[in-house]
Amino acid sequence: CSGAMRAAVRTGWRIGASAAALRGRAGRPLSQAAGEGGGAESGGGGGSGSREAVERLVREHPVVVFMKGSPAQPLCGFSNAVVQILRLHGVEDYRAHDVLQDPDLRQGIKNYSNWPTIPQVYLNGEFVGGCDILLQMHQNGDLVEELKKLGIRSALLDAEKDQEKK
């Protein structure tokens, strides 16, 4: 949540920013077993941090983010960066879960993905990674392609066309 992070993200947001393309993303296939455990909300039979509850959450929408705070009020610079990257691409319809409101979910999502940090981004039920991975995908154009697979046209494509017309 530092000024250096904000500066790095701002630099990476420029369309066509040059960055080393990282092709080996952190995404891993999800478990094939979908349990019938407790609800996704706190207090459900399987608990909000159970593997079954977390799996339901990651599959509830094409774009799911586990973050600190909310998209309207991120409580960490890395969570804010993820929100800003999605906003740059025009992705406004996504599910965000505030892990600070639910310690069981916070630990459950880390166990589920085998990834120790928050935020975590899921596209079409598949774990993509955190802020660093999403930023690299933004910089190298992979995010535009991944969004296209979900039927989401990146707003950056329209911004590039507008630049070409000038």
C-alpha positions in Angstrom: 0.0 0.0 0.0 2.9 2.3 -0.7 3.5 5.3 -3.0 6.0 3.2 -5.0 3.3 0.6 -5.7 0.9 3.4 -6.9 3.6 4.8 -9.2 4.4 1.4 -10.6 0.7 0.7 -11.3 0.2 4.1 -12.9 3.1 3.5 -15.2 1.8 0.1 -16.1 -1.6 1.5 -17.0 -0.4 3.4 -20.0 -1.7 1.7 -23.1 1.2 -0.1 -24.7 3.4 0.2 -21.7 6.5 -2.0 -22.3 6.9 -4.7 -19.8 8.4 -8.2 -19.8 5.6 -10.5 -20.8 5.0 -13.1 -18.2 3.3 -16.0 -19.9 3.5 -18.4 -16.9 0.6 -17.1 -14.9 -0.2 -18.4 -11.5 -3.6 -19.9 -12.6 -4.2 -23.5 -11.6 -7.1 -25.7 -12.5 -9.8 -25.8 -9.9 -11.0 -28.9 -8.2 -13.5 -30.9 -10.2 -15.5 -31.8 -7.1 -18.2 -29.4 -6.2 -19.6 -30.2 -2.7 -23.0 -29.7 -1.3 -21.7 -28.2 2.0 -22.8 -25.1 3.9 -23.8 -21.7 2.5 -21.4 -19.1 1.2 -22.4 -16.6 3.9 -21.0 -16.6 7.5 -22.7 -19.1 9.7 -23.6 -21.6 6.9 -23.3 -25.3 7.7 -19.9 -25.7 6.0 -18.7 -22.3 7.0 -17.8 -19.4 4.7 -14.2 -20.6 4.5 -15.0 -24.2 3.6 -13.8 -25.5 0.2 -17.3 -26.0 -1.0 -18.4 -22.5 0.0 -15.3 -20.9 -1.6 -15.8 -22.9 -4.8 -19.4 -21.7 -5.0 -18.2 -18.1 -4.7 -15.5 -18.4 -7.4 -18.0 -19.9 -9.8 -20.9 -17.5 -9.0 -19.8 -15.0 -11.7 -17.4 -14.8 -14.7 -15.2 -12.3 -12.8 -14.7 -12.7 -9.0 -12.3 -10.7 -6.8 -11.4 -11.4 -3.2 -10.0 -8.2 -1.8 -9.5 -6.0 1.3 -12.4 -3.6 1.3 -14.9 -3.0 -1.5 -14.5 -1.7 -5.1 -16.0 1.6 -3.9 -13.6 1.7 -0.9 -10.5 -0.5 -1.3 -8.6 -0.8 2.0 -5.2 -1.8 0.5 -3.2 -0.4 -2.4 -3.0 -3.8 -4.1 -6.8 -4.3 -3.9 -7.2 -0.8 -5.2 -4.9 -1.5 -8.1 -7.0 -4.6 -9.1 -10.1 -2.5 -9.0 -8.5 0.3 -11.1 -7.2 -2.3 -13.7 -10.7 -3.8 -14.1 -12.1 -0.2 -14.3 -9.6 0.7 -17.1 -10.9 -2.3 -19.1 -14.5 -1.3 -18.5 -15.2 -4.3 -16.3 -17.8 -3.1 -13.8 -20.0 -6.2 -13.5 -18.0 -8.5 -11.2 -18.4 -10.0 -7.7 -16.1 -8.6 -5.0 -15.8 -10.2 -1.6 -14.3 -8.3 1.3 -12.1 -10.8 3.2 -11.7 -8.4 6.1 -15.3 -8.9 6.9 -14.9 -12.7 7.2 -11.7 -14.2 8.7 -12.9 -17.7 7.7 -13.3 -16.7 4.1 -9.9 -14.9 4.2 -8.1 -18.1 5.2 -10.4 -20.3 3.1 -9.6 -18.5 -0.2 -5.9 -18.8 0.6 -6.2 -22.5 1.2 -8.4 -23.0 -1.9 -6.0 -21.3 -4.3 -2.8 -22.3 -2.4 -1.9 -18.6 -2.8 -0.9 -16.7 0.3 -1.9 -13.2 -0.5 -5.0 -11.0 -1.1 -6.3 -9.8 -3.6 -7.1 -12.8 -5.7 -8.8 -12.7 -9.1 -10.8 -15.5 -10.7 -11.9 -15.5 -14.3 -14.6 -18.0 -15.3 -13.9 -20.0 -12.1 -10.2 -20.2 -12.7 -7.6 -18.7 -10.3 -5.6 -16.1 -12.2 -3.5 -14.6 -9.5 -3.1 -11.4 -7.5 -2.4 -7.8 -8.3 1.1 -8.5 -9.8 -0.3 -11.0 -12.2 -3.3 -8.9 -13.2 -1.0 -5.9 -13.8 1.3 -8.0 -16.0 -1.6 -9.4 -17.9 -2.8 -5.8 -18.4 0.6 -4.7 -19.6 1.2 -7.5 -22.1 -2.3 -7.6 -23.5 -3.3 -11.0 -22.1 -6.1 -9.5 -20.0 -7.8 -8.2 -23.1 -7.7 -11.7 -24.5 -8.9 -13.4 -21.3 -11.8 -10.9 -21.0 -12.7 -11.6 -24.7 -13.1 -15.3 -23.8 -15.7 -14.3 -21.2 -17.6 -12.2 -23.8 -16.3 -8.9 -22.3 -14.9 -6.3 -24.7 -12.1 -4.3 -23.1 -12.7 -0.6 -23.0 -9.0 -0.2 -23.9 -9.7 -1.5 -27.4 -12.1 1.4 -27.9 -9.6 3.8 -26.4 -6.9 2.7 -28.9 -9.3 3.2 -31.8 -10.0 6.7 -30.6 -6.3 7.4 -30.4 -5.8 6.2 -34.0 -8.5 8.5 -35.3 -6.7 11.6 -33.9 
